[in-house]
């Protein structure tokens, strides 16, 4: 069962920024296909803890992609992308 990918408006606006432009192709060609197959497990995937326990993060070099998964709807909701140094503050 393949999951669908849904991007929030916040994420779509942010990814248009030149700071993230080089990541767009990597997301579409590599990251999204992996998330469609299994958004819960992988070498770059971790589930966050504490108040953010429903959110997963995918490591892309110095960047972190944050998403949630709806098993009922079979959708991965892409929430945000941020530089590692700024993402956990």
C-alpha atoms as one frame of an Amber mdcrd trajectory, in Angstrom:
protein
   0.000   0.000   0.000   1.614   3.245  -1.152   1.094   6.402   0.849   0.183
   9.682  -0.816   2.227  12.834  -0.152   0.495  16.064   0.891   2.419  19.302
   1.457   1.156  22.068   3.728   0.949  25.621   2.375   3.653  26.662   4.832
   5.997  24.022   3.465   5.202  24.909  -0.158   5.996  28.583   0.449   9.203
  27.753   2.315  10.526  25.333  -0.327  10.255  28.125  -2.930  12.916  30.070
  -0.988  16.355  29.985  -2.657  17.812  28.565   0.583  15.908  25.319  -0.084
  15.716  25.304  -3.898  18.439  22.678  -4.334  16.441  20.254  -2.169  13.272
  20.241  -4.285  14.607  17.771  -6.877  16.034  15.494  -4.166  12.679  15.473
  -2.384  10.737  14.518  -5.508  13.221  12.002  -6.929  14.464  10.299  -3.761
  12.750  11.189  -0.470   9.083  11.104  -1.528   9.321   7.629  -3.136  10.866
   6.279   0.091   8.152   7.887   2.221   5.438   6.491  -0.066   6.699   2.964
   0.562   7.340   3.146   4.324   7.163   6.488   6.182   7.814   4.844   9.565
  11.207   3.208   9.115  14.464   4.014   7.354  18.065   5.014   8.011  17.235
   8.746   7.957  13.861   8.565   9.741  13.282   9.148  13.454  10.131   9.665
  15.452  10.296  12.707  17.712   9.651  12.450  21.441   7.705  14.357  24.064
   5.070  16.821  22.916   5.990  16.157  19.275   5.637  12.373  19.460   3.289
  12.271  16.427   5.897  13.919  14.175   8.656  12.191  12.241  11.815  13.734
  10.870  13.762  12.790   7.768  17.429  13.804   7.650  18.639  15.333   4.375
  22.235  16.410   5.025  22.104  19.534   7.202  18.335  19.835   6.715  15.445
  18.157   8.513  12.100  17.385   6.894   9.228  17.086   9.379   6.041  15.145
   8.644   3.109  13.298  10.162   1.397  10.157   8.926  -2.321   9.413   8.736
  -2.754   5.652   8.509  -6.544   5.966   8.094  -6.187   8.239   5.055  -2.894
   6.650   3.886  -1.295  10.100   3.564   2.060  11.557   4.618   1.615  15.242
   5.518   4.832  17.200   4.933   4.846  19.934   7.582   8.155  21.779   7.424
  11.794  21.744   6.385  14.526  23.499   8.334  18.278  23.637   8.796  19.327
  21.339  11.613  20.773  24.174  13.695  17.410  25.979  13.628  15.012  23.030
  13.698  15.186  21.921  17.325  14.825  25.328  18.988
